[in-house]
Amino acid sequence: MNVKALLKEYNLEIDDVRWYLSEVMCQRLSSMQENPDEITRFIWSGEMSDELYNMEESFLHTLQDQLDEKTLDEAHLRDTLSEMEASRRRRQGF
């Protein structure tokens, strides 16, 4: 199974992956709002920058590695791709 083939099946493009990952990052930052020091450390340490650098390529590579190693099953991947589809629809609603 190939992640890129599944992206095509779901009619998802790299920009859709980037948008989805941006939503995930936003949710993560929102969950930290009770602890501003945690947000500051996340930004200051470069961890946020590291995660944002080529985030879509890294994410897709990780998914493919997990599929190849059989630590990710197709059903879970399809759930994630369905979330990406929903994310794309929300973005298009802007």
C-alpha positions as CSV (number, residue, x, y, z in Angstrom):
1,M,0.0,0.0,0.0
2,N,1.2,3.5,-0.9
3,V,0.3,6.6,1.0
4,K,0.5,8.8,-2.1
5,A,-1.8,6.5,-4.0
6,L,-4.3,6.8,-1.1
7,L,-4.0,10.5,-1.2
8,K,-5.1,10.4,-4.9
9,E,-7.9,8.1,-4.0
10,Y,-9.2,10.6,-1.5
11,N,-8.5,13.5,-4.0
12,L,-6.1,15.1,-1.5
13,E,-3.2,17.3,-2.5
14,I,-0.1,18.2,-0.5
15,D,-1.7,21.6,0.4
16,D,-4.6,19.7,2.0
17,V,-2.1,17.8,4.1
18,R,-0.4,21.0,5.1
19,W,-3.8,22.6,6.1
20,Y,-4.7,19.5,8.1
21,L,-1.4,19.6,9.9
22,S,-1.8,23.3,10.6
23,E,-5.2,22.6,12.2
24,V,-3.6,19.9,14.4
25,M,-0.8,22.3,15.4
26,C,-3.4,25.0,16.2
27,Q,-5.3,22.5,18.4
28,R,-2.1,21.6,20.2
29,L,-1.2,25.3,20.8
30,S,-4.8,25.9,22.0
31,S,-4.5,23.1,24.5
32,M,-1.4,24.8,25.9
33,Q,-3.2,28.2,26.5
34,E,-3.5,27.5,30.3
35,N,0.3,27.3,30.5
36,P,2.0,30.2,28.6
37,D,5.4,29.0,29.7
38,E,4.8,25.8,27.9
39,I,4.0,27.6,24.7
40,T,7.0,29.9,25.1
41,R,9.3,26.9,25.7
42,F,7.9,25.2,22.6
43,I,8.6,28.2,20.4
44,W,11.9,29.2,22.0
45,S,13.4,25.7,21.9
46,G,13.0,25.5,18.2
47,E,10.7,22.5,18.6
48,M,7.9,24.3,16.8
49,S,10.2,25.4,14.0
50,D,11.5,21.8,13.6
51,E,7.9,20.4,13.4
52,L,6.9,23.0,10.9
53,Y,9.8,22.5,8.5
54,N,8.6,20.3,5.7
55,M,5.8,19.2,7.9
56,E,3.7,17.6,5.2
57,E,6.6,15.7,3.6
58,S,7.8,14.5,7.0
59,F,4.2,13.5,8.0
60,L,3.7,11.5,4.7
61,H,7.1,9.9,5.0
62,T,6.3,8.8,8.6
63,L,2.9,7.4,7.6
64,Q,4.6,5.4,4.8
65,D,7.3,4.1,7.1
66,Q,4.6,3.0,9.6
67,L,2.7,1.2,6.9
68,D,5.8,-0.5,5.7
69,E,6.7,-1.6,9.2
70,K,3.1,-2.6,9.8
71,T,2.7,-0.3,12.8
72,L,-0.1,1.5,11.1
73,D,-3.1,-0.3,9.6
74,E,-5.1,0.8,6.6
75,A,-8.2,1.5,8.6
76,H,-6.4,4.0,10.8
77,L,-4.8,5.7,7.8
78,R,-8.2,6.0,6.1
79,D,-9.6,7.6,9.2
80,T,-6.8,10.2,9.1
81,L,-7.4,10.8,5.3
82,S,-11.1,11.2,6.1
83,E,-10.2,13.8,8.7
84,M,-8.1,15.6,6.0
85,E,-11.1,15.6,3.7
86,A,-13.2,17.2,6.4
87,S,-10.4,19.7,7.0
88,R,-10.3,20.6,3.3
89,R,-14.1,21.1,3.2
90,R,-13.9,23.5,6.2
91,R,-11.1,25.4,4.5
92,Q,-13.1,25.7,1.3
93,G,-16.0,27.0,3.3
94,F,-14.0,30.1,4.1
